[in-house]
């Protein structure tokens, strides 16, 4: 083979390789455009239908049989209370479970089973959690029906495995050399984990937590089971007061026959999306705030 | 060798699961000198080093048998507090591993958890003294609040040495402390080891035979999990007793 032949063959192949490169990039771009298009479409339709209903009265009012008087404040407050209960329960439990599994648990069949169970738990349909909440919190423990307390407890069961999985991954990503450094200077295993590993894993833990919380915020099915679909005309003033939540309000209004509720439904969706965006924004802020530069 | 060795290992075996990594090694290590462990990769020298501060405890499948004594006290005895042992036997790792915290915090962490200082002034004094002894004070004294991780590799390794010194250990174990460093930083660390040796028992694992010859007074040669030869560094490098040692130091295998 002469040098010319080698060069010619390479050039021929090079053209193909460039073409393949371009095709792949176009494909990726297409995927992004397609998914963004649906998001934009959704936002556009909601804004078009709902923006007219987004006034002060809507934002500060509570549910009503009259669409002109119905507002979102009661459901918003209900979501806030519910999220508070969910966070207060699932965050400490989830992080503690993750830390124990990752750093302290012995490697044996029991722990393997616990791990598999937690992974499965994250994939259990949410309606099942609703049934569990109904059976345990309402029928057995007699906690107040359709309250943010029971809603929050039920959603915490659902959110905890998500937090455990995210936290374990974040903890796993902390370089072993940091554990070595702390242990070799005479830090106890608990000091090593609490003072070095968890702070470094915190951005990942927080991101996972907020993703889990955002999912819980949009959840409707389990709350149906525990009676949060009741008509509630007064905003809840605590975690035991009867209450609705944002997605449930959307669900209820979308079922109404009165045309006035169409606008309310869209307006409520806008409020829910803004709430979600604010939570994701918080996640990004917290991640950057605790990110350690190496 | 001496009547009161700092560290004594007798008939030590180390297993990783069913695999034996160290086979019946006995050695005495003295204070005031540098002892080097040399040998080809995988010969078990790092594994053996990690027995002296029980860092092998962190590997679930690792099992150590035999006895290892620090000043005549069995460090694998049930009454031994590992946390305290590691304050007395410090360690410097292959890759510099400063905490992603400030330079000050890197040094202050050990004294703080062991309760060595009563107040802030004492803590600051420990930090300054440790950094000075590690030859880093002049370079960092104006930026103690900067992150330890922004220092150069050689500076980071000296920071790690200062961190180990800060809890006043009696022994410093060094696991290939220069293998991630350039020749200039390596020379700086070697000088430092030589300066530190009179106050500590220093054990250094190294891949570089030149480094062992430069910094150590005694050398142990390991091969396939066994200690082949142990003696004065000059002797090992000029007149080894074992043919395997001779082959290794003249570069015939490794």
Interface residues (C-beta under 8 A of the other chain):
Chain A: X106 X107 X175 X177 X178 X179 X180 X181 X182 X183 X184 X185 X186 X187 X188 X191 X195 X196 X200 X292 X293 X294
Chain B: X53 X55 X58 X60 X83 X84 X85 X86 X87 X90 X91 X93 X95 X97 X98 X99 X100 X109 X110 X113 X114 X147 X149 X160 X163 X164 X167
